[in-house]
């Protein structure tokens, strides 16, 4: 499975879980409002001003709830854009080209600065390779996380 597809599946799973949670929450809140409305309308101790306040409070609450939903949806869109693998690759390639161009001009730099730049370059390249290896290892580990159904579960000492 391609890493981009894997990341998209994770995002879709999280989005679906949130959508289910949010729609359930909205349904429960709307049902509560329907149950509470006759109580507010029929209790003689609540004045018209109190009823107006409750209606305004309810309207404001729904607006804030909708704003929250829009913010979460916007966050998912940004999250998908951040993990757009092609955009990340282009960004990385552009940074490497800028860095290489800087290194090519290192001959014009003073000796001590050029030496520090070369050490920085070696450190960058070494850590970049280590980080790539780490990501590849862990992403592949997550992709292969689910065990095949035909493998029997091993019982731990506590289960025996």
C-alpha positions in Angstrom: 0.0 0.0 0.0 1.4 3.4 -0.9 2.2 5.7 2.0 -0.1 8.4 0.6 -3.0 6.0 0.5 -2.2 4.8 4.0 -2.2 8.4 5.3 -5.4 9.2 3.5 -7.1 6.2 5.0 -6.0 7.3 8.5 -7.4 10.8 7.9 -10.6 9.3 6.4 -11.0 7.1 9.5 -10.5 9.9 11.9 -12.9 12.1 9.9 -15.6 9.4 9.8 -15.2 8.8 13.6 -15.6 12.5 14.2 -18.6 12.8 11.9 -20.3 9.9 13.7 -19.6 11.4 17.1 -20.7 14.9 16.0 -23.9 13.8 14.4 -24.8 11.7 17.4 -24.1 14.7 19.7 -26.3 17.0 17.6 -29.1 14.4 17.5 -29.0 14.1 21.3 -28.9 17.9 21.8 -31.8 18.4 19.4 -33.8 15.7 21.2 -33.1 17.3 24.6 -34.3 20.6 23.2 -37.5 19.0 22.0 -38.1 17.5 25.5 -37.1 20.7 27.3 -39.3 23.0 25.1 -42.7 22.0 26.6 -41.3 22.3 30.1 -40.1 25.9 29.4 -43.4 26.8 27.7 -45.7 25.4 30.4 -44.0 26.3 33.7 -45.7 29.4 35.1 -42.5 30.5 37.0 -40.6 31.3 33.8 -41.3 34.8 32.6 -41.5 35.8 28.9 -38.1 37.5 29.4 -36.7 34.2 30.7 -38.1 32.3 27.8 -36.5 34.8 25.4 -33.2 34.4 27.2 -33.4 30.6 26.9 -34.3 30.9 23.1 -31.3 33.3 22.6 -29.0 31.0 24.6 -30.2 28.0 22.5 -29.6 29.9 19.2 -26.2 31.0 20.3 -25.3 27.5 21.4 -26.3 26.1 17.9 -24.2 28.8 16.2 -21.2 27.9 18.3 -21.7 24.2 17.6 -21.8 24.9 13.9 -18.7 27.1 14.1 -16.9 24.3 15.9 -17.9 21.8 13.2 -16.6 24.2 10.5 -13.3 24.6 12.3 -12.8 20.9 12.6 -13.6 20.4 8.9 -11.1 23.2 8.0 -8.5 21.4 10.2 -9.0 18.2 8.3 -8.6 20.0 5.0 -5.4 21.5 6.3 -4.2 18.2 7.6 -4.8 16.6 4.2 -2.9 19.4 2.5 0.0 19.0 4.9 0.3 15.3 4.1 0.0 15.7 0.4 3.0 13.6 -0.4 3.8 15.2 -3.7 3.8 18.7 -2.2 6.1 17.4 0.6 8.5 16.0 -2.0 8.5 19.2 -4.0 9.2 21.2 -0.9 12.0 18.9 0.1 13.5 19.0 -3.4 13.4 22.8 -3.5 15.1 23.0 -0.1 17.8 20.6 -1.2 18.4 22.6 -4.4 18.7 25.8 -2.4 21.1 24.2 0.1 23.2 22.7 -2.7 23.4 26.1 -4.4 24.6 27.6 -1.1 27.2 24.9 -0.8 28.4 25.5 -4.4 29.1 29.1 -3.4 31.0 28.0 -0.3 34.3 28.5 -2.1 33.7 32.3 -1.8 33.3 32.1 1.9 36.1 32.5 4.6 37.8 29.2 5.5 36.3 28.9 9.0 32.8 29.5 7.7 33.3 27.2 4.8 34.5 24.4 7.1 31.5 25.0 9.4 29.2 24.8 6.3 30.8 21.6 5.2 30.3 20.0 8.6 26.7 21.2 8.6 26.2 19.7 5.2 27.6 16.3 6.4 25.4 16.4 9.5 22.3 17.3 7.5 22.9 14.5 5.0 23.6 11.9 7.7 20.6 12.9 9.7 18.4 13.1 6.7 19.2 9.5 5.7 18.7 8.3 9.3 15.3 10.1 9.5 14.2 8.6 6.1 15.2 5.1 7.4 13.3 5.7 10.6 10.2 6.8 8.8 10.3 4.0 6.3 10.7 1.4 9.1 7.9 2.8 11.2 5.4 3.4 8.4 6.0 -0.1 7.1 5.6 -1.4 10.6 2.2 0.3 10.9 1.1 -0.9 7.5 1.9 -4.5 8.5 0.3 -4.1 11.9 -2.8 -6.2 11.4 -2.0 -9.9 11.9 -3.4 -12.4 9.5 -6.6 -14.1 10.6 -5.2 -17.6 10.3 -2.5 -17.1 12.9 -3.6 -18.3 16.3 -3.3 -15.9 19.1 -0.5 -16.7 21.6 -1.7 -16.7 25.2 0.2 -14.8 27.7 1.1 -16.1 31.1 -1.8 -14.2 32.7 -4.3 -15.7 30.3 -3.3 -19.3 31.0 
